[in-house]
Structure formats: C-alpha cells, structure tokens
Amino acid sequence: MDEPTRPNDRRRTGTAGEQDDTGTPSADDSWPGSLRPRAYLLFGVATLLGLAHHLDHVIRGNHVGWPITPEVNPFTYSLLIYPLVVGGFALSLTGRAGSGYWTVVMTLGTGMLAFFHLSPWAVEPPADVILPYADPAFGYLAFAILLALVGVVGAGALYSLRLWVRASA
C-alpha cells in the first residue's frame, strides 16, 4: 500500500531525471527529506567551515568566550548556530522543515558573519584573524577559511531562497 502524501510534502515521487514539484529535474528519489542533496551539501560544508573558524578562535586565543573562558561575548552567541543546524537537518530530513527555514538561518548567518568580520563596524576585523599567528601563512589560511565560510553560507542562503521561491510558485 502506498504511503499517503501530505499537501505540503516536498518529497519527489518520479524517477531520476523527471521533474519534481518545483519544476526542476529530480536527482534521486531515494533521498530523504524536503531538500535537494545539493542543499544538504552546502549546509554541511558551511557547518564544517564554521567549526574550523571556531577552532581558529580557540587556537589564536582572541575573541573567545564561554565555554572556553568565563566571558559571554559574540563568540558564545555564535555557537547557537550549531543547535539551529542540527535541528534544521533533523527537521528537514523528516520533512518538517525546508527551504524557508534554511533561507532564514543562512541569511541571518551571512549577515552576522559579514557584520562581525568584514564590515566597517567589525568586532573581529581581518587583522584580528591574521595577525595573532607567528607564521603569516597560518593567519592568511584562517582568513581564507573565514572568507570561504561567508561565501558558502551566502551561497546556501541564495540556493535555499531559490528552492523556497520555486516551491511557493
């Protein structure tokens, strides 16, 4: 007996190469959840880059807060992204959240990363990422990871917005 589908169920029902409910070719019918594999890949890469950036904070020892030090600061609040990501993956894989959720999370993430690291009002400007390292190559690597993080999170925001708009049409 076939499982009934809910009106807002975004799971694909055709075969690979056919069009899904957003009008674009489906990649794999067996993929679980409400998003395309590319979206999960973008969000996963962003999460790994975020972990690398937080590890960089700890290694260079500046702009670090709780739970590493007793001080609560932007570093501490930035760790809240991980429960949002884990919860988002769980909800998306079970079809209870989708591109709208990720558009909001990734857009806010991009804005916060750009504001705190790259804006004229940056709390942690590029020099604070690059200069603490004795070897400039490590500082530039840390900054490259930060730029990649901003780029991938921004790409994730745009891609999830595209999926959200197509699903709403």
N, C-alpha and C positions, 0 to 999 in steps of 0.2 A: 504494500500500500504506500502510495506517495505521501510525503510529508506535506501538509498544507502550508502555503506561504502567506505571510502577513502582508498587508498592503504596502508597508514601507520596507519590506525585505529586499535588500540590495544584492542578495546572492545571485550569481549567474546561473541560468538554467540551460543554456545552449551548450554547444561543443566548442572546443578551441577554434578560434578563427571567426565564429559567428559574432553578431553584435549583441551586447548586453543591454540592460535597460537604460543606459546613458547614451546609447547610440554609437559606442565605440567597440572595436573588436575585443572580445574577452580573451584573456591569456590562458586561463586554466580553470576549468570548472571545479576542480577538487580543492582550490584554495579556500580556506575557511575565512569567515568574517565578512565585513561590509566594505572593505577597501581592496584596491588592487595590490599585487605584490610590490610594485614599484613604490607605492606609498609606504608600505612597511619597511622597505629597504631604506628609503630616505629618512624615516623616523629612527630606524635602528642606527644608521650611520651618524645622525645628529646626536643620538644618545651616547655613542662611543666617543665622539669628539668632545661632547660635554664632560664626560668622565675624564678624558685626557686633560681638558682645560682645568677641571677642579683639582686633579692630581698636580698639575703645574703650579697652581696656587700653593699647595702644600709644600712642594719641592722648593720653590723660590722664597716661601715664607712671608710674603706680603699679601695684604688684603685677605687674610684668612680669619675666619670667625668660628663660632661654635659649629660643630662639635670638636674642632681641633684646639681652639682656645676658648676661654670663658666668654669672650666678647660676642655679642649678637650684632651682626652687620650685614651688608648686602650679600656677602658670601653665604651666610646662614640662610637667608631667604631664597637665594638661588638654588639651594638644594631641594626646595619644594618642587622643582621640575620633575624629579625622579618619581615621586608618587603619582604625579599627573601623567607621566609617560607610561608607567607600569599599569595604572588604572585604564589609561586610554587603549593600550594594547589588549588588555583583558576584555574591555567593553567592545572594542572593535572586532576582535576575533570571535566574539559571541553574538555579533550583530546588533548590539545595543547602543553603539556609538559609531559615528562615521566621520565623513569629511568635514562636517560642520564643527565637531569637537576639535579635530586636528587643526582646522583653519584658525580657530581662536587661540589654541595653545601655541601653535607655531608662529602666528603673527605677534602675539604678546612676547614670545621668546626672542624673536628677531628684534623687536623694538627695544626690549630691555638690554640685549647684548649690545646693540648699536649705541644706545644711550650711555651705558656704563663703561664702554670701552673705546668708542670711536667718536663720540660727539664732542663739541666744544666744552660740554659740562661733564666730561667723563670723570668718574670716580677712580677708575683704573685705566689711565691713558696708555698708549703703546709703550712709552718709556718705562712704565712700571712693570710691564711684561718682559721687555727685552733686557733692560739694564741690570737687574739683580744677578744675572748669571755671569760667572767669571769668564766663561767662553762665550763670545758673542754668537757663535753658531747655535748654541742651545737657546739663547734668547730669541733669535730670529725663528728658530723652529717652533718655539712656544707661540710666537706671534702668528706664524703661518697656521698653526692649529686653530688659533682664535679666529683668524680670517676665514678658514675653511668652515669652522663651526657656524659663523654668521651666515656664510654663503649657503650652506646645506640647510640650515633652519629656514632661511629665506626661501630657498627653493621648495622646501617642504610646505611652507605656507602657501606659496603660489600654486603648487600642484594640488594640494588639498582644496584650495579655493576653486580651482578649475573643476575638480570632481564634484564639489558641492553645487556649483552653478549648473553643471550638466545634469546632476541628479534632480535638481529642482525644476528643470525645464520640462 
